């Protein structure tokens, strides 16, 4: 049995040797063929008794041809890239030790994403050099999709680099499925910035003034989030009326943060505060040290702060 594929390349299908066929008997050969590599139009050739092991008077009726078509996998896989669980924007600040997670999902559930060749990861460094990362270390860990039947044909890569130099980087990722369908017409590229020194920017609240609630916006640099971070809200006379803890603020990460927490203008006991101006400041601690101030080149927020205190207006 020979299959000739659409590229005119023959593939012999092994068939186990059978007993001699007795007169007036029927022999049924049942074989399973994996058609993953036979997408398109193919030709099946079957030849019986090819070596003339069993004497026959005629051989002209010992072979048959049959065409068959295998519908190709034409759907593109879908790729998703996150930095520490966040979909970053171009030129965002990220941790110098980020956890970059790349997921590749394919709708063809029987063409399981099990080979590392489906994903490639490259990084352009601040000096312009381009480095490709291979799946041979703890820095790049490949997790194949589970075998079928599996409704979620998803492979993933945990990329754990350590960027020692400050500067502008670029991540370049390509993905394809087992049928060589690419995840996109072009490579996935995203630029990001690394600042190794742990710092925190001015913390702004938005909206300001506010009536019902306000969130806090700030940027962290370095490789990890401070162990302790809290926001103190004070009256203009300096009395602390509310302390917002790190746990209350919600998930934080190195880079730009907009807190899930929204202050609703109540004090430590849940009582509504009166209309007016309130001050706030952020207190941080990383390994026993207070974070220095981070200021971007286009940061003009200093005018909203006086000796580290910001000002907000509650207007119900």
Number of C-alpha atoms within 10 A of each C-alpha: 15 15 21 17 19 14 10 10 9 15 12 11 14 9 10 8 7 9 8 11 10 8 6 5 6 8 10 5 8 7 9 6 8 6 12 14 11 19 15 15 15 20 16 18 16 14 14 12 15 11 8 9 8 10 10 8 5 7 13 7 8 11 13 12 13 10 11 14 14 13 12 14 17 11 14 20 22 17 22 15 20 14 19 17 13 14 10 18 10 12 14 16 22 27 26 24 20 21 19 19 19 21 18 24 23 25 17 19 18 15 17 23 27 19 14 16 15 21 24 17 19 16 20 16 17 15 10 11 9 14 13 11 14 16 16 9 9 11 15 18 17 20 16 18 21 16 15 12 10 12 13 16 23 22 24 23 22 16 21 16 17 13 17 11 14 15 15 18 22 19 19 18 21 21 25 22 27 20 19 14 17 21 24 14 9 9 14 16 14 17 17 19 20 26 23 19 15 21 21 24 21 23 22 21 22 15 14 15 17 18 14 13 18 21 18 18 15 16 23 27 27 21 21 18 21 23 11 15 18 17 18 17 26 20 16 13 8 11 12 16 16 19 17 16 14 17 12 13 19 11 14 19 20 27 24 18 15 19 17 13 17 16 18 16 24 14 16 12 8 10 9 11 15 12 12 13 14 23 21 23 19 18 12 19 14 15 9 10 9 16 20 13 14 18 15 9 6 6 10 10 14 14 7 14 16 10 7 14 18 21 20 20 16 19 14 13
